[in-house]
Amino acid sequence: EKLRVWEPSNAYDFGQIVNAVTASKDETACADLLTMTDPKMLPVLLSNKLEGEILLIFIQSLEHHVARKDPGLAYQHLFYLSKAERFKVVLALLSKNEKEEVQQLFDLLSESQSDHYSLEDLESLKKVYEL
């Protein structure tokens, strides 16, 4: 059964949806959630709840379902995700393979053209992700 997601109105709703998406490893539902969520709101909606598992499903969903259709949106989510509380902690705990997944998303974005970012923007964001 496909997981239904809706636009969250607060951090609690967002957390509930993210937990369901993470538990089911449903990248499509996660991509739907990220597509309907304003990237600027990510740090607020995530509050202090960012975990490695969440970061990973966000990265995978952006890579597999969002970046090709809308590279600008994928970039903005990466940018605001890096502003979330606990981002540095979660990043430090990623395994080598998980870091490679993040790198693949950046590679995909560098091959895409968007008005939302330049290659310089992408390079500086890569540094934030310690790549």
N, C-alpha and C positions, 0 to 999 in steps of 0.2 A: 504494500500500500504506500502510495506516494505521500511523503510528509508535506503537510500544508503549512506554509509560512505566511505571515501577514506583516504589515509594516508596524513595527513596535512603537508604542507611544512613550515608553519609559525604559529605564535600565533594567527593571525587573522583568518586563515582557521580553526584552531583547535577550536577557540571560536565560529565560525559559526556552526560547526558540533555539538559541545557540546550544544549550544543553541537549535538546532533542536532536538537533542536527549532528552534533558531535557523537552522541551515543549511537546514532544510526549510520554514521559516516556517509551521510547523504550529501554529496558535493553539489548536486543539482539544486536541492532545497537551499543549501548554503549560498549558492550563486544567486538564487532568487532573492534571498534575504539581503545579500550585499547590494544587489541591483536596486532594491527599493529603499535602501538605507542611505541617507546623505553621508558621504564619507567624513565630512566635518564633524558629524555627531558620534563617530566611532569611539573616541576617547571617553566621552560622557556616557555612552550606552554600555561600554565595556566596564566602566568604573574601575574597580581594582580586581576584576575577575579574569584578566587575561592569563591563560595557561598555554603551555606548549601545544597541547592537543588542539586548542582553539586556533592558535596562530597557524598551525599546520593545515587544518581543514580550510581556513580562509585562503591560504596560499594556493592549495590544490584547486579550490573552487575558482579562484581568480585565474589561475593558469589554464585550467581545462575548460572553463565555461564562460569567462568574461573577457579575458585579454584580447582574444581574436576579434570579438564583436565590438568591444569598446575599450581599447587600450588606455584611453584617458581616464576612464572610471577605475580601471585596475590600478593605474598609477596613483590616483587620488586616495584609494583605499590603502595602498602600501604606505603612502605618505602619512596619512592620519593614524594608521595603525602604529606607526613608530612613535606617535605622541602619547600613546596610551600608557597608563600607569602599569608598572611591572614589565614593560616592553624589554628593557635592558636585561632584566633577570631571566625572562623567558628565552631571549635570544642567546644568552650565555649557556643555557642548558640544552640547546639544540644539538643533535648528533651531526656527524659529518654528512650522512645521507640526507638528513632534513635540511641542512644548509645547502646541499646541492639542489634540492627542490626549489628553494628560494632563488638560487642562482638561475635555474631554468626559467622561472617567471621573469626575472630581469632580462635574460637573453631574449625571450619572446617579445618583451616590451621594447628592447633596443632594435629589434627587426621591424617593429610597427611604427607607423607615423601617427602623430597626434598633435593637435593644437594645444593640448593640455600640458605637455612637457617637452623639453628639449633633451638632447643626449647628455648635455651638461647636468641638467636636473636629475636625470636618471643616474649618472655617475655619482653625484653627491648623495643621492638617496642610497645607493649601493654601499657607500661608506658607513652610513647610519646602520645598515643591516650587516656591517662588518664583513663585506664580501670583497 
